[in-house]
Each structure stands twice: as C-alpha cells, then as structure tokens.
Amino acid sequence: MSFTIWFMGRPAAGKSTLAKRVENVLREQGHHIENLDGDEIRKNLYPDLGFTREDRATNNRRTAFICKLLNRNDISVVTGMITPFRDAQQQAREIIESEGEFVLVYVKCSVEEAANRDPKNLYQQAQEGKIENFTGVNHPFQEPHNPDIVVDSEAQSVDESVAYVLHRLEELGVLETEYSSEYDFDLTVEEEDEIKGRLDDLGYLDD
C-alpha cells in the first residue's frame, strides 16, 4: 500500500532536509515516491495564498488532497509542511488515510535553535516586525498531540534522524523490515552440495 510521510515543524527545523534524505533512501529501495516540498508547492501551485490561519489551512488541505491522489495511484509521498495547527494536522490525516497510510513526523526544534540555523534570516525579520504571521514568533505554533514519529533535530544528527525515521516506519508496518548485513552469510561449495543432496533425497529437486 502507498503512504504519505508528512514532516511538520517550525520553519528551519529541518523538515525539508529530512524529507529529501528519506526520499532518497526509499527511492533506492525501489519505492515509487514523490517529494512535495512545502515552499515549492506554495510558489508553483498556490502563489495567491498568504500566511493567515485560513490560508495556511487551505494550503495544507490542498496538499493533502494531492497526496491522496498520488497514493491512490500507488505513488508514495514525502512532504515537508509547517502545519502549525492541530486541526489541520488531523484534517491531513483524515484526507489521506482514505487512500494510503499517513505518518505524521514531528521535527522538533526550539525557536532559539531554529532562528540560529535560519538561512533566510526570517526569524530576526519577524522579531523586528518586518514579517507578519511568522510561525513561532508572531503567529501560533501548536505541537501535535499524538504524532506517529518525533525527531529531535537539536539532539539528533541528520543521519541519526533519518535512521530513526526509517526504523519507526518499519515498526509501524509502513515499510518492510530491512535485514541488517550482519545476518548475511556465505555457504561453502561443500555446504551447498550437502544441502542440495538432502533436498534431492527428500524429493524437492526432482525434475
């Protein structure tokens, strides 16, 4: 079954970075997958939307509907969206779960750390009053009540976070378990011949 992995969190928390890294791993594993980046969705599909609560809800709802359509056609999705309100988080789940698995990943990061790593200096501009409705500064951000996965991007490196997300996806049954290479083993020629001989004696290798 197809799935949507919805990375949510404050601006500059690391959502897009994690989404891209997880996408790359899943693509290497053979999954048909698309990455719907929140900034790209806004820029290319909904440039008319602002950042009021209503506009954010509309953006989240439309993106969830796109995820639903892709899942319906057996294409899985990763997406990074701020999704600052709990009702929008729940609505995304309800929209998508009719066609695919929905996994809400909360990328946890404090305002202070997000501001420190902000490549566009948006936090400072919002604090100076130059940007309105900026999440976590002059616009609310509601942490999810029951996310499926929580990643602490302050305490975990990107590699650790990716590994943890993939591990939890396996635990949740979204991904099949990838057996570790430590369980791989080689057979000698003699061992192969012995096994084949036993199977032949039992009639499993008869022509």
C-alpha positions in Angstrom: 0.0 0.0 0.0 1.2 3.5 -0.8 1.9 6.0 2.0 2.4 9.7 2.9 5.1 10.7 5.3 4.2 14.2 6.5 7.1 16.1 8.1 5.9 19.0 10.2 7.6 21.5 12.4 8.7 25.1 12.8 10.5 27.0 9.9 14.1 25.9 9.7 13.5 22.9 12.0 15.0 20.5 9.3 11.8 19.2 7.7 12.9 19.6 4.1 16.3 18.1 4.7 14.9 15.0 6.4 12.2 14.6 3.8 14.8 14.7 1.0 17.1 12.2 2.7 14.3 9.8 3.5 13.0 10.1 -0.1 16.4 9.2 -1.4 16.6 6.1 0.7 13.1 4.9 -0.2 13.8 5.6 -3.9 16.9 3.4 -3.7 14.8 0.7 -2.1 12.5 0.7 -5.2 9.6 2.8 -3.9 7.7 4.9 -6.4 7.8 8.2 -4.5 7.4 12.0 -4.9 8.6 14.8 -2.7 6.1 17.7 -2.3 8.2 20.4 -0.7 6.0 23.0 1.1 7.9 26.0 -0.3 7.7 24.7 -3.9 4.0 23.9 -3.5 3.3 27.4 -2.5 5.5 29.0 -5.1 4.3 27.0 -8.1 0.7 26.0 -7.3 -0.7 28.5 -4.8 1.1 31.8 -5.1 -2.1 33.6 -4.2 -2.2 32.3 -0.7 -0.9 34.3 2.2 0.0 33.2 5.7 -3.2 33.8 7.7 -4.6 30.8 9.6 -7.2 30.4 6.9 -4.7 30.5 4.0 -2.4 28.0 5.8 -5.3 25.7 6.3 -6.2 25.9 2.6 -2.6 25.2 1.6 -2.4 22.1 3.9 -5.8 20.8 2.7 -4.9 21.1 -0.9 -1.5 19.5 -0.4 -3.2 16.6 1.5 -5.5 16.1 -1.4 -2.6 15.9 -3.9 -1.0 13.3 -1.6 -4.3 11.4 -1.6 -4.4 11.3 -5.4 -0.8 10.2 -5.7 -1.4 7.5 -3.1 -4.5 6.3 -5.0 -2.2 5.8 -8.0 0.3 3.8 -5.9 2.8 6.6 -5.6 4.0 7.3 -2.1 4.8 10.8 -0.9 7.1 12.6 1.5 6.3 16.3 2.2 7.6 18.9 4.5 4.9 21.4 5.7 4.9 23.6 8.8 1.3 22.6 9.5 1.2 24.7 12.7 -2.4 24.0 13.8 -3.7 20.7 15.2 -7.0 20.8 13.3 -5.0 21.0 10.0 -2.8 18.1 11.2 -5.8 16.0 11.8 -7.5 17.0 8.6 -4.5 16.0 6.6 -4.6 12.5 8.2 -8.3 12.2 7.5 -8.0 13.2 3.9 -5.0 10.9 3.1 -6.0 7.8 5.1 -8.9 7.0 2.7 -6.3 6.1 0.1 -3.0 5.4 1.8 -1.0 5.2 5.0 -0.5 8.5 6.8 2.5 9.1 9.0 2.9 12.4 10.9 6.5 13.1 11.7 7.1 16.0 14.1 10.5 17.5 13.6 11.0 19.1 17.0 13.2 22.2 17.3 13.2 25.1 19.7 12.5 28.7 18.4 16.0 29.7 19.5 17.8 26.9 17.6 15.6 27.3 14.5 16.4 31.0 14.5 20.2 30.2 14.8 20.1 28.0 11.7 17.6 30.0 9.7 19.3 30.5 6.3 17.0 33.3 5.2 17.2 35.3 8.5 13.4 35.3 8.6 13.2 34.8 12.4 15.1 38.1 13.0 12.9 39.9 10.5 9.8 38.7 12.2 11.1 39.7 15.6 11.8 43.1 14.2 8.2 43.4 13.0 9.2 43.2 9.3 7.3 39.9 8.7 3.8 39.3 9.9 2.2 35.9 10.7 5.6 34.2 11.1 5.1 30.8 12.8 6.6 30.7 16.3 7.3 34.4 16.6 4.1 36.4 15.9 1.9 33.5 14.8 0.9 30.4 16.8 2.5 27.0 16.5 0.7 24.0 18.1 2.8 20.9 18.8 0.9 17.8 17.7 -0.8 15.8 20.4 -0.1 12.3 19.0 2.5 12.3 16.2 3.4 8.9 14.8 7.2 9.8 15.0 9.1 12.5 16.9 12.5 13.6 15.7 14.5 16.0 17.9 16.7 17.8 15.3 18.6 19.6 18.1 19.7 16.4 19.8 20.0 14.1 16.7 22.2 14.5 13.7 20.6 14.3 10.2 21.9 10.7 9.8 20.6 9.7 13.2 17.2 11.2 12.4 16.9 9.5 9.0 17.8 6.1 10.6 15.3 6.6 13.4 12.5 7.6 11.0 13.2 4.5 8.8 13.3 2.3 11.9 10.0 3.7 13.2 8.4 3.2 9.7 9.3 -0.4 9.9 7.9 -0.7 13.5 4.7 0.9 12.3 4.4 -1.6 9.4 4.7 1.0 6.7 7.9 -0.4 5.4 9.1 -4.0 5.3 11.9 -4.7 7.6 15.3 -4.4 6.1 17.6 -7.1 7.5 20.9 -6.0 8.6 24.0 -7.2 6.7 25.3 -8.7 10.0 22.9 -11.5 9.3 24.3 -12.2 5.9 26.3 -15.4 5.5 28.1 -17.3 2.7 28.0 -21.1 2.1 31.0 -23.1 1.0 30.7 -25.3 -2.0 30.7 -28.4 0.2 27.8 -27.0 2.3 25.8 -26.1 -0.8 26.3 -29.7 -2.2 25.2 -31.1 1.2 22.0 -29.1 1.3 21.2 -29.9 -2.3 21.8 -33.6 -1.6 19.4 -33.6 1.3 16.7 -31.8 -0.7 17.2 -34.2 -3.5 16.8 -37.2 -1.1 13.5 -35.6 0.1 12.3 -35.3 -3.5 12.3 -31.5 -3.6 14.7 -31.3 -6.6 13.1 -33.9 -8.8 12.6 -32.8 -12.4 
